[in-house]
């Protein structure tokens, strides 16, 4: 979590029907995000240790290990960013069925969602339900912590190499909805805020380069996505 006060209520509203406990890690927000989360009874708020010369690599290390606390306590863990919503019409029932079938990993279909303006109300899957299929957002977001020894995410969690008893279905009924394009102005503001957070190691490896795109390019990208959706 970093300065995501605007979208946090949508995130919690979406996941509460099938998530029993949230573990959210704040990276020094100064927009009220941490204060808001501290008041949520089902949220355990922690601090993200953003160390080293690469933000992306620090995040990857975090994603690869933070979930291990859930072993022995959770049937499933869902590893996502605040702008990523795992969706299924009946998520609890579907997860129970996946467990009964002996499956331990779930690869949701990825989507880039888009709106003309920032949503005034949710749930987002109803009020902001237009998008385009995205291979880049098809991430291994759900797995059984007791069955996976290591998840081995790559940068941005765009790929994974799980070690352990990794059993998944050939096709999935889950979707992973990525809500970055919540209006042109939101997209541009968010990218301008995130660009300076990239560190020398990120720039050397060209990680996070999308945040440095020119405003005109971002506007055109947003308009093309609207048309495609």
ChimeraX attribute file (.defattr): number of C-alpha atoms within 10 A of each C-alpha:
attribute: neighborCount
match mode: 1-to-1
recipient: residues
	/A:1	21
	/A:2	18
	/A:3	19
	/A:4	18
	/A:5	18
	/A:6	13
	/A:7	17
	/A:8	17
	/A:9	15
	/A:10	19
	/A:11	18
	/A:12	19
	/A:13	12
	/A:14	18
	/A:15	17
	/A:16	12
	/A:17	11
	/A:18	12
	/A:19	15
	/A:20	10
	/A:21	14
	/A:22	17
	/A:23	13
	/A:24	17
	/A:25	17
	/A:26	19
	/A:27	15
	/A:28	15
	/A:29	14
	/A:30	12
	/A:31	13
	/A:32	14
	/A:33	19
	/A:34	23
	/A:35	13
	/A:36	12
	/A:37	21
	/A:38	14
	/A:39	11
	/A:40	12
	/A:41	9
	/A:42	15
	/A:43	15
	/A:44	14
	/A:45	18
	/A:46	15
	/A:47	12
	/A:48	16
	/A:49	14
	/A:50	16
	/A:51	10
	/A:52	12
	/A:53	14
	/A:54	20
	/A:55	19
	/A:56	22
	/A:57	19
	/A:58	16
	/A:59	17
	/A:60	17
	/A:61	14
	/A:62	16
	/A:63	20
	/A:64	17
	/A:65	13
	/A:66	12
	/A:67	17
	/A:68	16
	/A:69	10
	/A:70	14
	/A:71	15
	/A:72	9
	/A:73	10
	/A:74	13
	/A:75	16
	/A:76	22
	/A:77	21
	/A:78	18
	/A:79	19
	/A:80	17
	/A:81	14
	/A:82	18
	/A:83	18
	/A:84	21
	/A:85	23
	/A:86	21
	/A:87	17
	/A:88	17
	/A:89	10
	/A:90	12
	/A:91	17
	/A:92	13
	/A:93	12
	/A:94	14
	/A:95	21
	/A:96	12
	/A:97	12
	/A:98	17
	/A:99	16
	/A:100	10
	/A:101	12
	/A:102	13
	/A:103	18
	/A:104	24
	/A:105	25
	/A:106	26
	/A:107	21
	/A:108	22
	/A:109	22
	/A:110	23
	/A:111	22
	/A:112	21
	/A:113	25
	/A:114	28
	/A:115	22
	/A:116	14
	/A:117	13
	/A:118	17
	/A:119	16
	/A:120	8
	/A:121	11
	/A:122	14
	/A:123	15
	/A:124	20
	/A:125	16
	/A:126	9
	/A:127	12
	/A:128	20
	/A:129	14
	/A:130	18
	/A:131	21
	/A:132	17
	/A:133	17
	/A:134	15
	/A:135	12
	/A:136	14
	/A:137	23
	/A:138	20
	/A:139	22
	/A:140	24
	/A:141	23
	/A:142	19
	/A:143	26
	/A:144	22
	/A:145	24
	/A:146	18
	/A:147	19
	/A:148	18
	/A:149	14
	/A:150	15
	/A:151	23
	/A:152	17
	/A:153	20
	/A:154	16
	/A:155	17
	/A:156	17
	/A:157	23
	/A:158	14
	/A:159	16
	/A:160	16
	/A:161	12
	/A:162	18
	/A:163	12
	/A:164	14
	/A:165	15
	/A:166	18
	/A:167	18
	/A:168	16
	/A:169	14
	/A:170	7
	/A:171	10
	/A:172	12
	/A:173	15
	/A:174	20
	/A:175	23
	/A:176	26
	/A:177	28
	/A:178	24
	/A:179	22
	/A:180	20
	/A:181	26
	/A:182	22
	/A:183	19
	/A:184	22
	/A:185	17
	/A:186	14
	/A:187	21
	/A:188	22
	/A:189	11
	/A:190	17
	/A:191	20
	/A:192	16
	/A:193	13
	/A:194	16
	/A:195	15
	/A:196	10
	/A:197	14
	/A:198	19
	/A:199	16
	/A:200	14
	/A:201	15
	/A:202	17
	/A:203	13
	/A:204	9
	/A:205	10
	/A:206	11
	/A:207	19
	/A:208	19
	/A:209	12
	/A:210	12
	/A:211	19
	/A:212	14
	/A:213	13
	/A:214	12
	/A:215	16
	/A:216	10
	/A:217	10
	/A:218	20
	/A:219	16
	/A:220	12
	/A:221	13
	/A:222	23
	/A:223	18
	/A:224	11
	/A:225	18
	/A:226	18
	/A:227	10
	/A:228	12
	/A:229	15
